[in-house]
Amino acid sequence: MLIDSTLREGAQMFGVYFSDAQRRDILSGLIRAGIDEVEIGWAGQDGLEDLLRYGRKEDPSERTRLTVWSPLRLLDLDQLAAMGVRRIQFGVPVSDAHIEHRLGTDRKGLLLRIRSLLRRAAELEMAFVGVGLEDVSRADQDFALQVVQVVEECGGKRVRLSDTVGLLTPLETAELVSWFKDRTKLAVGFHGHDDFGMATANAITALASGAESVDVSVLGIGERAGIAALEEIAGHLNLRQGAGYDLKQCVCLARMVAEAAQVPLARNKALIGEDLFACETGLHLQGLAKDLSLFEPFCPKEIGANRKLGLGGKIGKSAVRQAAHRQGIALPSHGIENLTNRVRLLSQTLARPLFDEEFRTLAMTADYAASNSDSCYAP
């Protein structure tokens, strides 16, 4: 299950300020993409009640569940309940450094505060209460388990293991998730940051290790390097498990968020880069001509992309022969090597692959063409 946090974690990215209209567009896109749950914001955020109302109107069946994040404060809990929030996710620091320096308390005091908050949530008849174990990757696991046990005793539904500064490796993520899964009946989620480029790998590993959910955001935006990217996880789950997320919608969302957050998109960015299905290497072109699946994980149509094949300095005679055939150009056998060399030279000069028109021009003006012009093109 995917929990998208673009409107909470993503909105915390430095310099990102989504307008109300952009927040509504993002929420609508997430609903259309079939995302299981959306963290629509945090306690005290301007416009939160209006966004909650809008989301329920967009998705009256609540196929996509809407959740709000809150710190451990009774006042925030009461205010959220008053505006109609029924699903809440508390953030609970569990490492000693965070407990002492952020909350100004100790382990005993934290456990008392959690009990008090969860009991109040039960009095308010919250439909769902989750607790995120912040900085769990640097916490004493036995104490973190005590927190989990309190959550379970007080009627909580889920604990979220948060690798707050992105320290975990996939193997460590697997061990952490498995350790908690073996010790609680609660649903276990995972929230991993990308400080060392492992958020997507850690999220996939968490799911494979038994986590019921992982947190994602569009493009992976969030604090510092962000978290796991929605489009990457959704694409992987579709391909490997038949999950059924709308990848075209995920790609549209990515481009929308990139513009709103002023995040440039690399042309080779996973799932959304414009050159994902571009190829100019001779060996790969030869393979693609025989079977597209040899060098493509899925059909580009699944994400609304187009295949782009180029001829340049990395091709061989087979690729030239295939390109000529594709364009209806009949080349005599003695002209292939000459044309191949000319393609390589022009490509190196231009520092890019050649367009079809440029290849056709080279084919027509090759050395053999003057005496063999009638055979340059297939009838």
C-alpha positions in Angstrom: 0.0 0.0 0.0 1.3 3.5 -0.9 0.8 6.5 1.4 1.5 9.6 -0.5 2.9 12.5 1.5 3.5 15.1 -1.3 1.1 17.5 0.5 2.8 17.1 3.9 6.4 15.8 3.5 6.7 17.3 0.0 5.4 20.7 1.0 8.2 20.8 3.6 10.8 20.9 0.9 12.9 24.1 1.1 11.3 26.9 -1.0 8.2 25.0 -1.9 4.9 26.7 -1.5 1.9 25.1 -3.1 -1.1 27.3 -3.8 -4.5 26.2 -2.7 -5.3 25.4 -6.4 -2.1 23.4 -6.8 -2.9 21.4 -3.6 -6.3 20.5 -4.9 -4.9 19.5 -8.3 -2.3 17.3 -6.6 -4.9 15.7 -4.5 -7.2 15.1 -7.5 -4.3 13.5 -9.4 -3.5 11.2 -6.5 -7.1 10.1 -6.3 -7.2 9.4 -10.0 -4.0 7.5 -9.9 -5.5 5.1 -7.4 -3.2 5.9 -4.5 -4.3 4.1 -1.4 -3.9 6.9 1.2 -2.9 10.5 1.1 -1.4 12.5 4.0 -3.0 15.8 3.0 -1.2 18.1 5.5 -0.4 18.8 9.1 -2.2 20.1 12.1 -2.4 23.9 12.0 -1.8 24.2 8.3 -3.7 26.9 6.5 -6.5 25.7 4.3 -6.5 22.1 5.7 -10.2 22.0 6.4 -11.1 23.2 2.9 -8.7 20.6 1.3 -10.2 17.8 3.4 -13.7 18.8 2.3 -12.5 19.0 -1.3 -11.0 15.5 -1.2 -14.1 14.0 0.2 -16.2 15.6 -2.6 -13.7 14.3 -5.2 -13.8 10.8 -3.8 -17.1 10.3 -1.9 -16.5 6.6 -1.7 -13.2 7.3 0.1 -11.3 4.8 -1.9 -8.3 7.0 -1.3 -8.2 7.5 2.5 -7.3 11.0 3.7 -5.0 11.3 6.8 -3.6 14.4 8.6 -0.2 14.4 10.5 0.0 15.9 14.0 2.6 16.3 16.7 2.0 15.0 20.2 -0.3 17.9 21.3 -3.8 17.7 22.8 -4.7 21.1 21.4 -3.9 20.0 17.8 -5.8 16.8 18.3 -8.9 18.6 19.5 -8.8 21.1 16.7 -8.4 18.4 14.0 -11.4 16.5 15.5 -13.4 19.7 15.4 -12.8 20.2 11.7 -13.9 16.7 10.9 -10.6 14.8 10.6 -11.1 11.2 11.4 -7.7 9.7 10.4 -4.6 11.0 12.2 -1.0 10.1 12.1 1.0 11.2 15.2 4.8 11.9 14.9 6.6 10.5 17.9 10.4 10.9 18.2 11.9 7.7 19.8 15.6 8.4 19.8 17.0 9.7 23.0 18.5 12.8 21.3 15.1 13.8 19.8 13.2 13.0 23.0 15.5 15.2 25.1 16.2 18.1 22.7 12.9 18.3 20.8 10.4 17.3 23.4 12.3 18.3 26.6 11.3 15.1 28.3 12.6 11.5 29.0 11.5 8.1 28.0 9.0 7.8 30.8 7.5 11.2 30.1 7.1 10.3 26.4 5.2 7.1 27.2 2.9 9.0 29.5 2.2 11.6 26.8 1.5 9.0 24.1 -1.0 7.3 26.4 -2.7 10.5 27.1 -3.0 11.5 23.4 -4.2 8.1 22.3 -6.9 7.9 25.1 -8.1 11.3 24.0 -8.2 10.1 20.4 -10.4 7.2 21.5 -12.7 9.6 23.3 -13.0 11.6 20.1 -13.9 8.4 18.2 -11.1 8.8 15.7 -11.6 6.2 13.0 -7.8 5.6 12.6 -4.8 6.5 14.6 -1.2 5.8 13.5 2.0 6.6 15.2 5.2 7.3 13.4 8.4 6.3 15.2 10.7 9.1 14.2 14.4 8.6 14.0 13.9 4.9 14.8 17.0 4.0 12.9 19.1 5.7 15.6 16.9 4.7 18.6 17.1 1.9 21.1 14.9 -0.7 19.5 13.8 -2.1 22.9 12.5 1.3 23.9 10.9 1.8 20.5 9.1 -1.5 21.0 7.7 -0.2 24.3 6.2 2.7 22.4 4.7 0.2 19.9 3.2 -1.8 22.8 1.6 1.4 24.2 0.1 2.2 20.8 -1.3 -1.3 20.6 -2.7 -1.2 24.1 -4.4 2.2 23.5 -6.2 1.2 20.2 -3.7 2.5 17.6 -3.8 0.9 14.2 -0.4 1.4 12.7 3.2 2.2 13.5 5.4 3.8 10.9 9.2 3.2 11.1 10.9 6.4 10.1 14.4 6.5 8.9 14.5 10.2 9.5 18.0 10.9 8.1 18.2 8.1 5.6 20.9 6.0 7.2 19.5 2.6 6.5 20.6 0.2 3.8 18.1 -2.2 2.2 19.5 -5.1 4.4 19.1 -3.0 7.5 15.6 -2.0 6.5 14.7 -5.7 6.0 16.0 -6.5 9.5 14.2 -3.6 11.1 10.8 -4.2 9.5 11.0 -8.0 10.2 12.0 -7.3 13.9 9.0 -5.2 14.5 6.6 -7.4 12.5 7.6 -10.3 14.7 6.7 -8.3 17.8 3.4 -6.5 17.1 0.0 -7.2 15.7 -0.2 -3.6 14.4 0.2 -2.8 10.8 3.8 -1.7 10.1 4.6 1.1 7.7 7.9 2.6 6.6 9.0 6.2 5.9 12.6 6.4 4.5 14.6 9.5 3.5 16.9 9.6 0.6 20.0 11.3 2.0 22.2 8.6 0.6 20.1 7.7 -2.4 18.5 4.6 -1.0 14.9 5.7 -0.3 13.3 3.8 -3.2 15.3 0.6 -2.6 14.5 0.8 1.1 10.8 1.2 0.5 10.6 -1.7 -1.9 12.6 -3.8 0.6 10.3 -2.8 3.4 7.3 -4.0 1.5 9.1 -7.3 0.6 9.9 -7.7 4.3 6.3 -7.5 5.4 5.5 -3.8 5.8 1.9 -3.1 4.9 2.6 0.4 3.6 5.4 2.8 2.6 5.4 6.5 2.4 6.1 8.2 -1.0 5.9 11.6 -2.6 5.7 12.8 -6.2 9.3 13.0 -7.4 10.3 12.0 -3.9 10.3 15.7 -2.8 10.6 16.4 0.9 13.0 17.6 3.5 16.6 17.6 2.3 16.9 14.9 -0.3 13.3 13.8 0.1 11.8 10.3 0.4 10.9 7.5 -2.0 9.4 8.6 -5.3 5.7 7.8 -5.9 6.2 7.1 -9.6 9.2 4.8 -9.0 7.5 2.6 -6.4 4.1 2.6 -8.2 5.9 1.6 -11.5 7.8 -1.2 -9.8 4.7 -2.6 -8.0 2.7 -2.5 -11.3 5.4 -4.4 -13.2 6.4 -6.9 -10.5 3.1 -7.4 -8.7 0.3 -6.1 -11.0 -0.6 -3.4 -8.5 -2.8 -1.4 -10.9 -1.8 2.2 -10.2 -2.4 4.6 -13.1 1.2 5.3 -14.2 0.1 7.8 -16.9 -1.5 9.8 -14.1 1.6 9.4 -12.0 3.7 10.9 -14.8 1.3 13.8 -15.2 1.5 14.4 -11.5 5.3 14.4 -11.6 5.4 17.0 -14.3 2.8 19.1 -12.5 4.7 19.0 -9.2 8.0 19.6 -11.0 6.6 22.9 -12.3 4.9 23.9 -9.1 8.0 23.1 -6.9 10.4 24.3 -9.6 12.3 21.0 -9.6 14.1 20.3 -12.9 13.5 16.9 -14.5 16.5 15.1 -15.7 16.0 13.6 -19.1 17.0 10.1 -17.8 14.9 10.4 -14.6 13.3 7.0 -13.8 9.7 6.6 -15.1 9.4 10.3 -16.3 12.5 11.3 -18.2 12.0 12.1 -21.8 14.9 9.9 -22.9 13.8 6.7 -21.0 13.1 4.9 -24.3 15.8 6.6 -26.3 18.6 4.4 -27.8 21.6 5.0 -30.1 24.0 2.2 -29.1 24.5 -0.3 -31.9 24.2 -3.5 -29.7 21.0 -2.3 -28.1 19.5 -1.1 -31.4 20.1 -4.6 -32.8 18.5 -6.2 -29.8 15.5 -3.9 -29.9 15.0 -4.7 -33.6 14.7 -8.4 -32.6 12.7 -8.1 -29.4 11.8 -4.8 -27.7 11.6 -6.5 -24.3 15.3 -7.3 -24.4 16.2 -3.8 -23.4 12.9 -2.3 -22.2 11.3 -3.2 -18.8 7.8 -2.3 -20.0 6.1 -0.7 -23.0 6.5 3.1 -23.2 2.7 3.4 -23.8 2.1 2.5 -20.2 3.5 5.9 -19.2 2.5 7.8 -22.3 6.0 7.9 -23.6 7.5 7.4 -27.1 10.4 5.3 -28.3 13.2 7.3 -29.8 15.9 5.5 -31.8 19.0 7.4 -33.0 22.1 6.7 -35.1 25.4 8.1 -34.0 28.9 7.4 -33.1 28.0 4.3 -31.2 26.5 2.2 -34.0 27.7 -0.6 -36.2 26.9 -1.8 -39.7 23.9 -3.9 -38.5 22.2 -0.8 -37.0 22.8 1.1 -40.2 21.3 -1.7 -42.2 18.3 -1.9 -39.9 17.8 1.9 -40.1 17.9 1.9 -43.8 15.4 -0.9 -44.0 13.1 0.9 -41.5 13.2 4.0 -43.8 12.7 2.1 -47.0 16.3 2.7 -48.2 17.9 -0.1 -50.2 21.6 -0.1 -49.7 24.1 -2.2 -51.8 26.3 -4.4 -49.6 29.4 -2.4 -50.5 27.9 0.8 -49.3 27.1 -0.1 -45.7 30.6 0.3 -44.3 31.0 3.6 -46.0 27.7 4.9 -44.8 28.4 3.7 -41.3 31.7 5.6 -41.1 30.0 8.8 -42.4 27.2 8.5 -39.8 29.8 8.1 -37.0 31.8 11.1 -38.3 28.8 13.5 -38.6 27.5 12.4 -35.2 30.8 13.1 -33.5 30.9 16.5 -35.2 27.4 17.4 -34.1 27.9 15.7 -30.7 24.5 14.1 -31.0 22.7 11.2 -32.8 21.4 12.0 -36.3 17.8 12.6 -37.2 16.1 10.4 -39.8 16.3 13.2 -42.4 20.0 13.6 -41.8 20.5 9.8 -42.2 18.5 9.8 -45.4 20.7 12.7 -46.8 23.9 10.8 -46.0 22.5 7.7 -47.6 21.6 9.6 -50.8 25.0 11.4 -51.0 27.2 8.4 -50.2 30.1 7.8 -52.6 28.3 4.9 -54.3 25.1 7.0 -54.9 26.1 8.8 -58.1 26.6 5.5 -60.1 23.9 3.6 -58.3 21.2 6.2 -57.6 18.4 4.1 -58.9 19.0 1.6 -56.1 19.1 4.1 -53.2 15.4 3.6 -52.3 13.3 0.6 -52.3 10.4 0.7 -54.8 
